[in-house]
Amino acid sequence: MVSIPNPVAASAAQPTGWAPTAKVSVGVLAGAITLLAVRILQHYTHADISADTSSALTSILTFCIQYMTPERK
């Protein structure tokens, strides 16, 4: 007889951790840094920075910070 593994029993052995990992948390930090940087640049230089440029900066900064953040072990 072939034994079929029970997926419910397998998932019960390892509880799901819903806390965000460090990589996810620094993504929020990157968004906040970009928002502040754009607002400061607009205030002091009176530059008109568009939303798509700000979004691109957020994406780049998020990638860089998340790349440098180590995985949780």
PDB file of N, H, CA, C and O in Angstrom:
ATOM      1  N   MET A   1       0.836  -1.158   0.000  1.00  0.00           N
ATOM      2  CA  MET A   1       0.000   0.000   0.000  1.00  0.00           C
ATOM      3  C   MET A   1       0.896   1.241   0.000  1.00  0.00           C
ATOM      4  O   MET A   1       1.908   1.291   0.699  1.00  0.00           O
ATOM      5  N   VAL A   2       0.510   2.231  -0.788  1.00  0.00           N
ATOM      6  H   VAL A   2      -0.312   2.191  -1.356  1.00  0.00           H
ATOM      7  CA  VAL A   2       1.274   3.460  -0.911  1.00  0.00           C
ATOM      8  C   VAL A   2       0.793   4.445   0.149  1.00  0.00           C
ATOM      9  O   VAL A   2      -0.407   4.668   0.314  1.00  0.00           O
ATOM     10  N   SER A   3       1.748   5.028   0.861  1.00  0.00           N
ATOM     11  H   SER A   3       2.722   4.848   0.727  1.00  0.00           H
ATOM     12  CA  SER A   3       1.413   5.999   1.901  1.00  0.00           C
ATOM     13  C   SER A   3       1.440   7.402   1.315  1.00  0.00           C
ATOM     14  O   SER A   3       2.446   7.812   0.736  1.00  0.00           O
ATOM     15  N   ILE A   4       0.352   8.136   1.457  1.00  0.00           N
ATOM     16  H   ILE A   4      -0.465   7.802   1.926  1.00  0.00           H
ATOM     17  CA  ILE A   4       0.252   9.501   0.949  1.00  0.00           C
ATOM     18  C   ILE A   4       0.433  10.442   2.131  1.00  0.00           C
ATOM     19  O   ILE A   4      -0.293  10.349   3.121  1.00  0.00           O
ATOM     20  N   PRO A   5       1.414  11.363   2.027  1.00  0.00           N
ATOM     21  CA  PRO A   5       1.628  12.282   3.154  1.00  0.00           C
ATOM     22  C   PRO A   5       0.441  13.223   3.340  1.00  0.00           C
ATOM     23  O   PRO A   5      -0.180  13.665   2.373  1.00  0.00           O
ATOM     24  N   ASN A   6       0.147  13.511   4.576  1.00  0.00           N
ATOM     25  H   ASN A   6       0.651  13.151   5.361  1.00  0.00           H
ATOM     26  CA  ASN A   6      -0.957  14.404   4.923  1.00  0.00           C
ATOM     27  C   ASN A   6      -0.423  15.837   4.980  1.00  0.00           C
ATOM     28  O   ASN A   6       0.378  16.144   5.863  1.00  0.00           O
ATOM     29  N   PRO A   7      -0.842  16.740   4.057  1.00  0.00           N
ATOM     30  CA  PRO A   7      -0.314  18.105   4.059  1.00  0.00           C
ATOM     31  C   PRO A   7      -0.704  18.899   5.304  1.00  0.00           C
ATOM     32  O   PRO A   7       0.019  19.811   5.705  1.00  0.00           O
ATOM     33  N   VAL A   8      -1.824  18.565   5.910  1.00  0.00           N
ATOM     34  H   VAL A   8      -2.411  17.824   5.584  1.00  0.00           H
ATOM     35  CA  VAL A   8      -2.252  19.268   7.119  1.00  0.00           C
ATOM     36  C   VAL A   8      -1.329  18.922   8.277  1.00  0.00           C
ATOM     37  O   VAL A   8      -0.948  19.797   9.054  1.00  0.00           O
ATOM     38  N   ALA A   9      -0.974  17.658   8.394  1.00  0.00           N
ATOM     39  H   ALA A   9      -1.284  16.947   7.763  1.00  0.00           H
ATOM     40  CA  ALA A   9      -0.078  17.233   9.468  1.00  0.00           C
ATOM     41  C   ALA A   9       1.311  17.832   9.287  1.00  0.00           C
ATOM     42  O   ALA A   9       1.967  18.172  10.271  1.00  0.00           O
ATOM     43  N   ALA A  10       1.766  17.966   8.056  1.00  0.00           N
ATOM     44  H   ALA A  10       1.233  17.691   7.256  1.00  0.00           H
ATOM     45  CA  ALA A  10       3.088  18.536   7.800  1.00  0.00           C
ATOM     46  C   ALA A  10       3.134  20.007   8.166  1.00  0.00           C
ATOM     47  O   ALA A  10       4.134  20.481   8.706  1.00  0.00           O
ATOM     48  N   SER A  11       2.061  20.737   7.877  1.00  0.00           N
ATOM     49  H   SER A  11       1.249  20.352   7.439  1.00  0.00           H
ATOM     50  CA  SER A  11       2.051  22.157   8.197  1.00  0.00           C
ATOM     51  C   SER A  11       1.865  22.392   9.688  1.00  0.00           C
ATOM     52  O   SER A  11       2.290  23.427  10.202  1.00  0.00           O
ATOM     53  N   ALA A  12       1.247  21.466  10.385  1.00  0.00           N
ATOM     54  H   ALA A  12       0.902  20.625   9.968  1.00  0.00           H
ATOM     55  CA  ALA A  12       1.047  21.616  11.824  1.00  0.00           C
ATOM     56  C   ALA A  12       2.364  21.463  12.584  1.00  0.00           C
ATOM     57  O   ALA A  12       2.511  21.993  13.685  1.00  0.00           O
ATOM     58  N   ALA A  13       3.323  20.740  12.000  1.00  0.00           N
ATOM     59  H   ALA A  13       3.204  20.309  11.105  1.00  0.00           H
ATOM     60  CA  ALA A  13       4.596  20.528  12.669  1.00  0.00           C
ATOM     61  C   ALA A  13       5.403  21.820  12.756  1.00  0.00           C
ATOM     62  O   ALA A  13       6.135  22.026  13.724  1.00  0.00           O
ATOM     63  N   GLN A  14       5.279  22.688  11.761  1.00  0.00           N
ATOM     64  H   GLN A  14       4.685  22.520  10.974  1.00  0.00           H
ATOM     65  CA  GLN A  14       6.024  23.941  11.742  1.00  0.00           C
ATOM     66  C   GLN A  14       5.030  25.099  11.766  1.00  0.00           C
ATOM     67  O   GLN A  14       4.363  25.359  10.765  1.00  0.00           O
ATOM     68  N   PRO A  15       4.925  25.794  12.895  1.00  0.00           N
ATOM     69  CA  PRO A  15       3.983  26.921  12.941  1.00  0.00           C
ATOM     70  C   PRO A  15       4.438  28.049  12.020  1.00  0.00           C
ATOM     71  O   PRO A  15       5.632  28.288  11.837  1.00  0.00           O
ATOM     72  N   THR A  16       3.470  28.722  11.459  1.00  0.00           N
ATOM     73  H   THR A  16       2.500  28.528  11.608  1.00  0.00           H
ATOM     74  CA  THR A  16       3.754  29.823  10.556  1.00  0.00           C
ATOM     75  C   THR A  16       4.081  31.064  11.359  1.00  0.00           C
ATOM     76  O   THR A  16       3.337  31.450  12.261  1.00  0.00           O
ATOM     77  N   GLY A  17       5.201  31.686  11.022  1.00  0.00           N
ATOM     78  H   GLY A  17       5.805  31.372  10.289  1.00  0.00           H
ATOM     79  CA  GLY A  17       5.566  32.928  11.679  1.00  0.00           C
ATOM     80  C   GLY A  17       5.065  34.102  10.854  1.00  0.00           C
ATOM     81  O   GLY A  17       5.499  34.299   9.719  1.00  0.00           O
ATOM     82  N   TRP A  18       4.154  34.881  11.419  1.00  0.00           N
ATOM     83  H   TRP A  18       3.801  34.722  12.341  1.00  0.00           H
ATOM     84  CA  TRP A  18       3.575  35.994  10.683  1.00  0.00           C
ATOM     85  C   TRP A  18       4.339  37.287  10.890  1.00  0.00           C
ATOM     86  O   TRP A  18       3.997  38.307  10.293  1.00  0.00           O
ATOM     87  N   ALA A  19       5.360  37.264  11.719  1.00  0.00           N
ATOM     88  H   ALA A  19       5.638  36.435  12.204  1.00  0.00           H
ATOM     89  CA  ALA A  19       6.157  38.471  11.929  1.00  0.00           C
ATOM     90  C   ALA A  19       6.965  38.757  10.665  1.00  0.00           C
ATOM     91  O   ALA A  19       7.498  37.832  10.053  1.00  0.00           O
ATOM     92  N   PRO A  20       7.063  40.023  10.268  1.00  0.00           N
ATOM     93  CA  PRO A  20       7.840  40.330   9.064  1.00  0.00           C
ATOM     94  C   PRO A  20       9.327  40.058   9.285  1.00  0.00           C
ATOM     95  O   PRO A  20       9.856  40.255  10.379  1.00  0.00           O
ATOM     96  N   THR A  21       9.967  39.614   8.249  1.00  0.00           N
ATOM     97  H   THR A  21       9.537  39.454   7.360  1.00  0.00           H
ATOM     98  CA  THR A  21      11.408  39.381   8.340  1.00  0.00           C
ATOM     99  C   THR A  21      12.131  40.720   8.273  1.00  0.00           C
ATOM    100  O   THR A  21      11.523  41.755   7.999  1.00  0.00           O
ATOM    101  N   ALA A  22      13.419  40.686   8.522  1.00  0.00           N
ATOM    102  H   ALA A  22      13.913  39.845   8.744  1.00  0.00           H
ATOM    103  CA  ALA A  22      14.212  41.915   8.483  1.00  0.00           C
ATOM    104  C   ALA A  22      14.193  42.524   7.084  1.00  0.00           C
ATOM    105  O   ALA A  22      14.164  43.746   6.940  1.00  0.00           O
ATOM    106  N   LYS A  23      14.209  41.689   6.064  1.00  0.00           N
ATOM    107  H   LYS A  23      14.232  40.696   6.180  1.00  0.00           H
ATOM    108  CA  LYS A  23      14.198  42.188   4.687  1.00  0.00           C
ATOM    109  C   LYS A  23      12.905  42.946   4.375  1.00  0.00           C
ATOM    110  O   LYS A  23      12.930  43.944   3.654  1.00  0.00           O
ATOM    111  N   VAL A  24      11.796  42.483   4.905  1.00  0.00           N
ATOM    112  H   VAL A  24      11.776  41.672   5.490  1.00  0.00           H
ATOM    113  CA  VAL A  24      10.523  43.167   4.689  1.00  0.00           C
ATOM    114  C   VAL A  24      10.496  44.482   5.452  1.00  0.00           C
ATOM    115  O   VAL A  24      10.033  45.497   4.933  1.00  0.00           O
ATOM    116  N   SER A  25      10.986  44.462   6.667  1.00  0.00           N
ATOM    117  H   SER A  25      11.362  43.637   7.088  1.00  0.00           H
ATOM    118  CA  SER A  25      10.975  45.663   7.503  1.00  0.00           C
ATOM    119  C   SER A  25      11.807  46.792   6.916  1.00  0.00           C
ATOM    120  O   SER A  25      11.404  47.953   6.989  1.00  0.00           O
ATOM    121  N   VAL A  26      12.959  46.475   6.335  1.00  0.00           N
ATOM    122  H   VAL A  26      13.285  45.531   6.275  1.00  0.00           H
ATOM    123  CA  VAL A  26      13.783  47.540   5.765  1.00  0.00           C
ATOM    124  C   VAL A  26      13.175  48.091   4.487  1.00  0.00           C
ATOM    125  O   VAL A  26      13.539  49.190   4.066  1.00  0.00           O
ATOM    126  N   GLY A  27      12.265  47.368   3.859  1.00  0.00           N
ATOM    127  H   GLY A  27      11.970  46.476   4.201  1.00  0.00           H
ATOM    128  CA  GLY A  27      11.548  47.904   2.709  1.00  0.00           C
ATOM    129  C   GLY A  27      10.694  49.095   3.103  1.00  0.00           C
ATOM    130  O   GLY A  27      10.601  50.069   2.356  1.00  0.00           O
ATOM    131  N   VAL A  28      10.075  49.025   4.258  1.00  0.00           N
ATOM    132  H   VAL A  28      10.150  48.233   4.864  1.00  0.00           H
ATOM    133  CA  VAL A  28       9.296  50.149   4.780  1.00  0.00           C
ATOM    134  C   VAL A  28      10.227  51.323   5.081  1.00  0.00           C
ATOM    135  O   VAL A  28       9.893  52.475   4.808  1.00  0.00           O
ATOM    136  N   LEU A  29      11.374  51.026   5.636  1.00  0.00           N
ATOM    137  H   LEU A  29      11.646  50.089   5.858  1.00  0.00           H
ATOM    138  CA  LEU A  29      12.371  52.053   5.924  1.00  0.00           C
ATOM    139  C   LEU A  29      12.808  52.767   4.644  1.00  0.00           C
ATOM    140  O   LEU A  29      12.965  53.988   4.641  1.00  0.00           O
ATOM    141  N   ALA A  30      13.001  52.026   3.572  1.00  0.00           N
ATOM    142  H   ALA A  30      12.873  51.035   3.575  1.00  0.00           H
ATOM    143  CA  ALA A  30      13.405  52.631   2.300  1.00  0.00           C
ATOM    144  C   ALA A  30      12.333  53.581   1.779  1.00  0.00           C
ATOM    145  O   ALA A  30      12.656  54.646   1.252  1.00  0.00           O
ATOM    146  N   GLY A  31      11.081  53.216   1.916  1.00  0.00           N
ATOM    147  H   GLY A  31      10.819  52.351   2.345  1.00  0.00           H
ATOM    148  CA  GLY A  31       9.999  54.095   1.488  1.00  0.00           C
ATOM    149  C   GLY A  31       9.970  55.390   2.282  1.00  0.00           C
ATOM    150  O   GLY A  31       9.768  56.469   1.726  1.00  0.00           O
ATOM    151  N   ALA A  32      10.174  55.271   3.586  1.00  0.00           N
ATOM    152  H   ALA A  32      10.338  54.394   4.038  1.00  0.00           H
ATOM    153  CA  ALA A  32      10.177  56.461   4.437  1.00  0.00           C
ATOM    154  C   ALA A  32      11.366  57.366   4.124  1.00  0.00           C
ATOM    155  O   ALA A  32      11.220  58.588   4.081  1.00  0.00           O
ATOM    156  N   ILE A  33      12.527  56.781   3.907  1.00  0.00           N
ATOM    157  H   ILE A  33      12.645  55.789   3.942  1.00  0.00           H
ATOM    158  CA  ILE A  33      13.720  57.568   3.576  1.00  0.00           C
ATOM    159  C   ILE A  33      13.518  58.313   2.263  1.00  0.00           C
ATOM    160  O   ILE A  33      13.857  59.491   2.157  1.00  0.00           O
ATOM    161  N   THR A  34      12.973  57.635   1.269  1.00  0.00           N
ATOM    162  H   THR A  34      12.698  56.677   1.354  1.00  0.00           H
ATOM    163  CA  THR A  34      12.753  58.268  -0.026  1.00  0.00           C
ATOM    164  C   THR A  34      11.752  59.412   0.084  1.00  0.00           C
ATOM    165  O   THR A  34      11.959  60.481  -0.489  1.00  0.00           O
ATOM    166  N   LEU A  35      10.672  59.186   0.820  1.00  0.00           N
ATOM    167  H   LEU A  35      10.504  58.317   1.285  1.00  0.00           H
ATOM    168  CA  LEU A  35       9.673  60.237   0.988  1.00  0.00           C
ATOM    169  C   LEU A  35      10.287  61.483   1.630  1.00  0.00           C
ATOM    170  O   LEU A  35      10.078  62.600   1.157  1.00  0.00           O
ATOM    171  N   LEU A  36      11.036  61.283   2.698  1.00  0.00           N
ATOM    172  H   LEU A  36      11.206  60.376   3.082  1.00  0.00           H
ATOM    173  CA  LEU A  36      11.679  62.416   3.369  1.00  0.00           C
ATOM    174  C   LEU A  36      12.697  63.105   2.465  1.00  0.00           C
ATOM    175  O   LEU A  36      12.755  64.334   2.421  1.00  0.00           O
ATOM    176  N   ALA A  37      13.495  62.324   1.748  1.00  0.00           N
ATOM    177  H   ALA A  37      13.447  61.325   1.784  1.00  0.00           H
ATOM    178  CA  ALA A  37      14.514  62.898   0.873  1.00  0.00           C
ATOM    179  C   ALA A  37      13.882  63.731  -0.243  1.00  0.00           C
ATOM    180  O   ALA A  37      14.363  64.821  -0.552  1.00  0.00           O
ATOM    181  N   VAL A  38      12.818  63.227  -0.841  1.00  0.00           N
ATOM    182  H   VAL A  38      12.427  62.342  -0.590  1.00  0.00           H
ATOM    183  CA  VAL A  38      12.147  63.956  -1.917  1.00  0.00           C
ATOM    184  C   VAL A  38      11.526  65.240  -1.383  1.00  0.00           C
ATOM    185  O   VAL A  38      11.631  66.290  -2.017  1.00  0.00           O
ATOM    186  N   ARG A  39      10.880  65.164  -0.223  1.00  0.00           N
ATOM    187  H   ARG A  39      10.795  64.311   0.291  1.00  0.00           H
ATOM    188  CA  ARG A  39      10.270  66.369   0.364  1.00  0.00           C
ATOM    189  C   ARG A  39      11.330  67.423   0.698  1.00  0.00           C
ATOM    190  O   ARG A  39      11.119  68.613   0.464  1.00  0.00           O
ATOM    191  N   ILE A  40      12.459  66.988   1.240  1.00  0.00           N
ATOM    192  H   ILE A  40      12.629  66.021   1.430  1.00  0.00           H
ATOM    193  CA  ILE A  40      13.540  67.925   1.571  1.00  0.00           C
ATOM    194  C   ILE A  40      14.116  68.546   0.305  1.00  0.00           C
ATOM    195  O   ILE A  40      14.357  69.752   0.258  1.00  0.00           O
ATOM    196  N   LEU A  41      14.337  67.722  -0.729  1.00  0.00           N
ATOM    197  H   LEU A  41      14.141  66.742  -0.691  1.00  0.00           H
ATOM    198  CA  LEU A  41      14.843  68.251  -2.002  1.00  0.00           C
ATOM    199  C   LEU A  41      13.869  69.255  -2.608  1.00  0.00           C
ATOM    200  O   LEU A  41      14.282  70.297  -3.117  1.00  0.00           O
ATOM    201  N   GLN A  42      12.586  68.943  -2.554  1.00  0.00           N
ATOM    202  H   GLN A  42      12.251  68.097  -2.141  1.00  0.00           H
ATOM    203  CA  GLN A  42      11.590  69.866  -3.107  1.00  0.00           C
ATOM    204  C   GLN A  42      11.544  71.170  -2.325  1.00  0.00           C
ATOM    205  O   GLN A  42      11.354  72.240  -2.903  1.00  0.00           O
ATOM    206  N   HIS A  43      11.717  71.081  -1.027  1.00  0.00           N
ATOM    207  H   HIS A  43      11.871  70.212  -0.557  1.00  0.00           H
ATOM    208  CA  HIS A  43      11.651  72.280  -0.200  1.00  0.00           C
ATOM    209  C   HIS A  43      12.847  73.201  -0.447  1.00  0.00           C
ATOM    210  O   HIS A  43      12.679  74.409  -0.616  1.00  0.00           O
ATOM    211  N   TYR A  44      14.043  72.636  -0.466  1.00  0.00           N
ATOM    212  H   TYR A  44      14.180  71.655  -0.329  1.00  0.00           H
ATOM    213  CA  TYR A  44      15.240  73.466  -0.568  1.00  0.00           C
ATOM    214  C   TYR A  44      15.641  73.828  -1.993  1.00  0.00           C
ATOM    215  O   TYR A  44      16.243  74.881  -2.205  1.00  0.00           O
ATOM    216  N   THR A  45      15.329  72.990  -2.969  1.00  0.00           N
ATOM    217  H   THR A  45      14.841  72.135  -2.797  1.00  0.00           H
ATOM    218  CA  THR A  45      15.735  73.274  -4.351  1.00  0.00           C
ATOM    219  C   THR A  45      14.569  73.733  -5.214  1.00  0.00           C
ATOM    220  O   THR A  45      14.770  74.176  -6.345  1.00  0.00           O
ATOM    221  N   HIS A  46      13.351  73.632  -4.689  1.00  0.00           N
ATOM    222  H   HIS A  46      13.187  73.273  -3.771  1.00  0.00           H
ATOM    223  CA  HIS A  46      12.140  73.981  -5.437  1.00  0.00           C
ATOM    224  C   HIS A  46      12.039  73.185  -6.745  1.00  0.00           C
ATOM    225  O   HIS A  46      11.467  73.649  -7.732  1.00  0.00           O
ATOM    226  N   ALA A  47      12.604  71.988  -6.723  1.00  0.00           N
ATOM    227  H   ALA A  47      13.069  71.611  -5.921  1.00  0.00           H
ATOM    228  CA  ALA A  47      12.531  71.099  -7.886  1.00  0.00           C
ATOM    229  C   ALA A  47      11.172  70.410  -7.903  1.00  0.00           C
ATOM    230  O   ALA A  47      10.592  70.128  -6.855  1.00  0.00           O
ATOM    231  N   ASP A  48      10.682  70.146  -9.092  1.00  0.00           N
ATOM    232  H   ASP A  48      11.154  70.376  -9.943  1.00  0.00           H
ATOM    233  CA  ASP A  48       9.423  69.438  -9.243  1.00  0.00           C
ATOM    234  C   ASP A  48       9.742  67.972  -9.541  1.00  0.00           C
ATOM    235  O   ASP A  48      10.021  67.610 -10.684  1.00  0.00           O
ATOM    236  N   ILE A  49       9.699  67.147  -8.517  1.00  0.00           N
ATOM    237  H   ILE A  49       9.472  67.442  -7.589  1.00  0.00           H
ATOM    238  CA  ILE A  49      10.004  65.722  -8.665  1.00  0.00           C
ATOM    239  C   ILE A  49       8.679  64.983  -8.820  1.00  0.00           C
ATOM    240  O   ILE A  49       7.810  65.047  -7.950  1.00  0.00           O
ATOM    241  N   SER A  50       8.543  64.285  -9.937  1.00  0.00           N
ATOM    242  H   SER A  50       9.249  64.233 -10.644  1.00  0.00           H
ATOM    243  CA  SER A  50       7.275  63.609 -10.234  1.00  0.00           C
ATOM    244  C   SER A  50       7.115  62.349  -9.380  1.00  0.00           C
ATOM    245  O   SER A  50       8.074  61.845  -8.795  1.00  0.00           O
ATOM    246  N   ALA A  51       5.901  61.867  -9.329  1.00  0.00           N
ATOM    247  H   ALA A  51       5.122  62.276  -9.804  1.00  0.00           H
ATOM    248  CA  ALA A  51       5.595  60.667  -8.540  1.00  0.00           C
ATOM    249  C   ALA A  51       6.293  59.437  -9.100  1.00  0.00           C
ATOM    250  O   ALA A  51       6.733  58.576  -8.339  1.00  0.00           O
ATOM    251  N   ASP A  52       6.398  59.345 -10.424  1.00  0.00           N
ATOM    252  H   ASP A  52       6.040  60.045 -11.042  1.00  0.00           H
ATOM    253  CA  ASP A  52       7.058  58.165 -10.991  1.00  0.00           C
ATOM    254  C   ASP A  52       8.561  58.175 -10.716  1.00  0.00           C
ATOM    255  O   ASP A  52       9.159  57.112 -10.547  1.00  0.00           O
ATOM    256  N   THR A  53       9.180  59.350 -10.666  1.00  0.00           N
ATOM    257  H   THR A  53       8.694  60.213 -10.803  1.00  0.00           H
ATOM    258  CA  THR A  53      10.594  59.434 -10.318  1.00  0.00           C
ATOM    259  C   THR A  53      10.801  59.055  -8.858  1.00  0.00           C
ATOM    260  O   THR A  53      11.744  58.339  -8.520  1.00  0.00           O
ATOM    261  N   SER A  54       9.930  59.531  -8.012  1.00  0.00           N
ATOM    262  H   SER A  54       9.164  60.112  -8.287  1.00  0.00           H
ATOM    263  CA  SER A  54      10.001  59.198  -6.590  1.00  0.00           C
ATOM    264  C   SER A  54       9.795  57.693  -6.379  1.00  0.00           C
ATOM    265  O   SER A  54      10.462  57.081  -5.545  1.00  0.00           O
ATOM    266  N   SER A  55       8.881  57.113  -7.129  1.00  0.00           N
ATOM    267  H   SER A  55       8.339  57.611  -7.807  1.00  0.00           H
ATOM    268  CA  SER A  55       8.627  55.679  -7.038  1.00  0.00           C
ATOM    269  C   SER A  55       9.837  54.868  -7.509  1.00  0.00           C
ATOM    270  O   SER A  55      10.173  53.845  -6.912  1.00  0.00           O
ATOM    271  N   ALA A  56      10.479  55.322  -8.568  1.00  0.00           N
ATOM    272  H   ALA A  56      10.206  56.153  -9.052  1.00  0.00           H
ATOM    273  CA  ALA A  56      11.673  54.635  -9.053  1.00  0.00           C
ATOM    274  C   ALA A  56      12.799  54.712  -8.022  1.00  0.00           C
ATOM    275  O   ALA A  56      13.512  53.733  -7.802  1.00  0.00           O
ATOM    276  N   LEU A  57      12.955  55.864  -7.398  1.00  0.00           N
ATOM    277  H   LEU A  57      12.376  56.659  -7.577  1.00  0.00           H
ATOM    278  CA  LEU A  57      13.972  55.997  -6.344  1.00  0.00           C
ATOM    279  C   LEU A  57      13.668  55.062  -5.177  1.00  0.00           C
ATOM    280  O   LEU A  57      14.581  54.462  -4.610  1.00  0.00           O
ATOM    281  N   THR A  58      12.403  54.935  -4.820  1.00  0.00           N
ATOM    282  H   THR A  58      11.662  55.422  -5.281  1.00  0.00           H
ATOM    283  CA  THR A  58      12.013  54.023  -3.745  1.00  0.00           C
ATOM    284  C   THR A  58      12.353  52.585  -4.105  1.00  0.00           C
ATOM    285  O   THR A  58      12.856  51.839  -3.266  1.00  0.00           O
ATOM    286  N   SER A  59      12.086  52.193  -5.332  1.00  0.00           N
ATOM    287  H   SER A  59      11.677  52.800  -6.014  1.00  0.00           H
ATOM    288  CA  SER A  59      12.382  50.827  -5.769  1.00  0.00           C
ATOM    289  C   SER A  59      13.872  50.534  -5.719  1.00  0.00           C
ATOM    290  O   SER A  59      14.284  49.472  -5.251  1.00  0.00           O
ATOM    291  N   ILE A  60      14.674  51.464  -6.195  1.00  0.00           N
ATOM    292  H   ILE A  60      14.339  52.326  -6.575  1.00  0.00           H
ATOM    293  CA  ILE A  60      16.128  51.276  -6.196  1.00  0.00           C
ATOM    294  C   ILE A  60      16.659  51.209  -4.769  1.00  0.00           C
ATOM    295  O   ILE A  60      17.461  50.335  -4.439  1.00  0.00           O
ATOM    296  N   LEU A  61      16.209  52.135  -3.922  1.00  0.00           N
ATOM    297  H   LEU A  61      15.557  52.845  -4.189  1.00  0.00           H
ATOM    298  CA  LEU A  61      16.670  52.150  -2.540  1.00  0.00           C
ATOM    299  C   LEU A  61      16.217  50.895  -1.796  1.00  0.00           C
ATOM    300  O   LEU A  61      16.976  50.333  -1.005  1.00  0.00           O
ATOM    301  N   THR A  62      14.996  50.460  -2.044  1.00  0.00           N
ATOM    302  H   THR A  62      14.380  50.916  -2.686  1.00  0.00           H
ATOM    303  CA  THR A  62      14.497  49.235  -1.412  1.00  0.00           C
ATOM    304  C   THR A  62      15.348  48.044  -1.809  1.00  0.00           C
ATOM    305  O   THR A  62      15.720  47.242  -0.953  1.00  0.00           O
ATOM    306  N   PHE A  63      15.663  47.912  -3.086  1.00  0.00           N
ATOM    307  H   PHE A  63      15.361  48.564  -3.781  1.00  0.00           H
ATOM    308  CA  PHE A  63      16.498  46.807  -3.542  1.00  0.00           C
ATOM    309  C   PHE A  63      17.860  46.836  -2.864  1.00  0.00           C
ATOM    310  O   PHE A  63      18.340  45.808  -2.386  1.00  0.00           O
ATOM    311  N   CYS A  64      18.484  48.006  -2.820  1.00  0.00           N
ATOM    312  H   CYS A  64      18.095  48.841  -3.208  1.00  0.00           H
ATOM    313  CA  CYS A  64      19.829  48.110  -2.234  1.00  0.00           C
ATOM    314  C   CYS A  64      19.832  47.745  -0.753  1.00  0.00           C
ATOM    315  O   CYS A  64      20.692  46.992  -0.294  1.00  0.00           O
ATOM    316  N   ILE A  65      18.869  48.280  -0.013  1.00  0.00           N
ATOM    317  H   ILE A  65      18.171  48.891  -0.386  1.00  0.00           H
ATOM    318  CA  ILE A  65      18.828  47.995   1.420  1.00  0.00           C
ATOM    319  C   ILE A  65      18.476  46.532   1.683  1.00  0.00           C
ATOM    320  O   ILE A  65      19.079  45.898   2.549  1.00  0.00           O
ATOM    321  N   GLN A  66      17.511  45.993   0.949  1.00  0.00           N
ATOM    322  H   GLN A  66      17.020  46.508   0.246  1.00  0.00           H
ATOM    323  CA  GLN A  66      17.141  44.597   1.159  1.00  0.00           C
ATOM    324  C   GLN A  66      18.247  43.641   0.723  1.00  0.00           C
ATOM    325  O   GLN A  66      18.392  42.564   1.302  1.00  0.00           O
ATOM    326  N   TYR A  67      19.016  44.009  -0.272  1.00  0.00           N
ATOM    327  H   TYR A  67      18.898  44.884  -0.743  1.00  0.00           H
ATOM    328  CA  TYR A  67      20.125  43.177  -0.721  1.00  0.00           C
ATOM    329  C   TYR A  67      21.203  43.087   0.362  1.00  0.00           C
ATOM    330  O   TYR A  67      21.815  42.036   0.551  1.00  0.00           O
ATOM    331  N   MET A  68      21.430  44.193   1.069  1.00  0.00           N
ATOM    332  H   MET A  68      20.933  45.047   0.915  1.00  0.00           H
ATOM    333  CA  MET A  68      22.472  44.206   2.101  1.00  0.00           C
ATOM    334  C   MET A  68      22.005  43.612   3.429  1.00  0.00           C
ATOM    335  O   MET A  68      22.833  43.314   4.290  1.00  0.00           O
ATOM    336  N   THR A  69      20.716  43.437   3.607  1.00  0.00           N
ATOM    337  H   THR A  69      20.043  43.679   2.908  1.00  0.00           H
ATOM    338  CA  THR A  69      20.191  42.880   4.858  1.00  0.00           C
ATOM    339  C   THR A  69      20.330  41.366   4.843  1.00  0.00           C
ATOM    340  O   THR A  69      19.879  40.716   3.901  1.00  0.00           O
ATOM    341  N   PRO A  70      20.956  40.788   5.884  1.00  0.00           N
ATOM    342  CA  PRO A  70      21.124  39.330   5.909  1.00  0.00           C
ATOM    343  C   PRO A  70      19.804  38.602   6.170  1.00  0.00           C
ATOM    344  O   PRO A  70      18.883  39.153   6.773  1.00  0.00           O
ATOM    345  N   GLU A  71      19.734  37.368   5.709  1.00  0.00           N
ATOM    346  H   GLU A  71      20.482  36.920   5.219  1.00  0.00           H
ATOM    347  CA  GLU A  71      18.567  36.514   5.943  1.00  0.00           C
ATOM    348  C   GLU A  71      18.524  36.096   7.405  1.00  0.00           C
ATOM    349  O   GLU A  71      19.565  35.914   8.036  1.00  0.00           O
ATOM    350  N   ARG A  72      17.316  35.944   7.943  1.00  0.00           N
ATOM    351  H   ARG A  72      16.470  36.092   7.431  1.00  0.00           H
ATOM    352  CA  ARG A  72      17.152  35.426   9.302  1.00  0.00           C
ATOM    353  C   ARG A  72      17.371  33.923   9.255  1.00  0.00           C
ATOM    354  O   ARG A  72      16.895  33.246   8.343  1.00  0.00           O
ATOM    355  N   LYS A  73      18.094  33.406  10.242  1.00  0.00           N
ATOM    356  H   LYS A  73      18.480  33.956  10.983  1.00  0.00           H
ATOM    357  CA  LYS A  73      18.368  31.961  10.251  1.00  0.00           C
ATOM    358  C   LYS A  73      17.725  31.282  11.407  1.00  0.00           C
ATOM    359  O   LYS A  73      17.857  30.068  11.561  1.00  0.00           O
TER     360      LYS A  73
END
